[in-house]
Structure formats: C-alpha cells, structure tokens
C-alpha cells in the first residue's frame, strides 16, 4: 500500500519528500516532546533543504487544524455513534483523542505542508549538489 514515490509514503513515514531516503526529523519518535520540532537542516542523500524559508512551517498550523478536525470527527463517530455514549462522555473522548494524538497531528501536518511544495524525484539522490 505505501509505495515509495507517493506523497502518502512521505507524509506517513516523515521521509524526505524529494528522495524518500531518510527521516526529516532528528528523532523519529513524535512522543519525545523535547525533540518533536527538531528537524535536519537538509537531506543527506539529495541535499533538499527542509526549511525552505524562515517560518516555513507556520503554514502547517492551517493543515493541523484540518487534521485535528478529522481526528475529532473520528473520535465522535466511534464514541457517540458506535458506542452510544452520552454527549459529555463523547466530549471527553474527543478531548482525550486530540491530546493523545497531538504529537502525531503536528508531525503529519508538517509532512503534508512540505509535500505541497517539494515533489518526489527518483533521481534526486544522484543529482545531489
């Protein structure tokens, strides 16, 4: 299902959007809160610079809103419609879901944002500057 060369592969694995060879993050574990935002400056395989401009990833905040809404809707469907919980317990389920998955939402949002601007090139590692 996840095939190298697809945007989905780069988004879900957090790999370089251009060559898909290495993780963009210094620590692959999103739950290590001290390193959640720490990224490599550029890819060691193809030389792609991750921070394209200062404050580049501020745009990911808009993406994280949509991803957070998707997680919240999923929590609502599971809690309220499938398990038939009360609205108050559904609210707790949504809140808990958003808190628990916050590091993943942050990383996935950054991955989606950079994939809007950088596209896969299977020969990128060979063209390294």
Secondary structure, DSSP 8 states (H G I E B T S, - for coil): ---TTSHHHHHHHTB-TTT--SBSBSSS-TT-GGGTT-B-SB-TTT--BSS-STTGGGGHHHHHHHHHHHHHHHHHIIIIIIS---HHHHHHHHHHHHHHTHHHHHHHHHHHHHHHH----TTGGGG--
